[in-house]
């Protein structure tokens, strides 16, 4: 076995792929702290480079990783969704927009390079040690946000199960030009079960208030994710993961164990709609639903005050 250190966005990557049977691309950027334009540029360019380099060196198979978020979160989603359904999310400024573009690149590569098999693994929301995501910050909030008229359904994927699924797919004998495979725990948890396990209560807001406020805060740079990603925390997006299950792969974690892993790996910093909170905001938010809206308002006021002082 030989090891090479290379820039996954560098076209010279192709020179290192001679003799490679399967190329697994995991070097995407999912950080909430990376500026969105920088993250988008890296994620799209790296996927393009990997696919182009693999085709140039006649690598038979490439595996990319996106997310079940590409199926879209909607209050009317069936539970579970059939993983063979076409993805419905649209390109936006959030991470899900990156995933949609990567999926489109994979589809283009299959058409442009008939000898290249491209498989996309779509994990459910990832949990595990070191994961700092919108999901983990959601569970770091004093209370869980819900929207009026809809009860969330929860499905997770532990990072160890994603690694296991990658190993399974790499070793599997495949035919054709690849496809998309969902990866996650079997079934789902009702929101009441999640509240009990997490020992957190929820507060409910009207959908237009929750999404409208989140989008305004995102435009101001106060929250790291757009309103379109908040939908995945309040609307169901549960996928059946049937193909891998029927092929013999099984997750080591169920949803309860995965949720406990998420809770154990929280940073300890309170958060709201993905934004880490200061002490004063935590005190306000702990008062309840009205306090949560007040905390968001406090963040907006503080942001404008800082801008005025700079001017």
C-alpha angles and dihedrals in degrees: 000000000000128000127212130185111216143155106255089211093054114101088217086075086093091070090064097052102072109132095011113144100188127017115202115194113205100145097104124130117240098160119137088212099059113097106255096238091050091047093048092048092050096045096048096040093048092050091047091049094048093050095044093046092048092051092047092053093040093242103177099216139028126186121200129184126221126145144261083253087088088074089065131235115256135159088233096052116130114243108255108020119216106251091219091066115112114257115260105190117113130224109268137150094277133086092268087063089058090052093050092052091048090052089051090051089052091052091048092050091053090055097041097044111040092183094057121088111204119192122186119202114206110197122195114242106315124238134177143093115335095012112142104179140141086264095053091046090049088060090046090064120106087242136012116253118231130172125233115268098016134084116204123236116208130216123166140186121210114219090236089058090049089053090048091050091049090052090048093050093045091053096042121101105239134187132201127020101313128252142196126303126189118220125197150103118304114264124342145265125249115235092248089058090049092051091051095048094043093042089226130130123216134231123208129221132177110265095240092053095046096046097036094051093045092051092050091050090049092053088052091051093244098116122041099221134052124241090260089070093047086065090070089062096052107027127059121263105164119155128199097227086206101155097060092039091052090048091057104263118133130185116240091214127061120206093267093053091044092051091049089051089052092050092048093051097051113128095230092240111121115236142184126201087347096308119118109234133224123227096266092050091049091053091051094044094050089066091074143257095332088049091054092057089045090052090053089049090051090054091052092048092049091050093053091045091055090050092051092050091051090052 
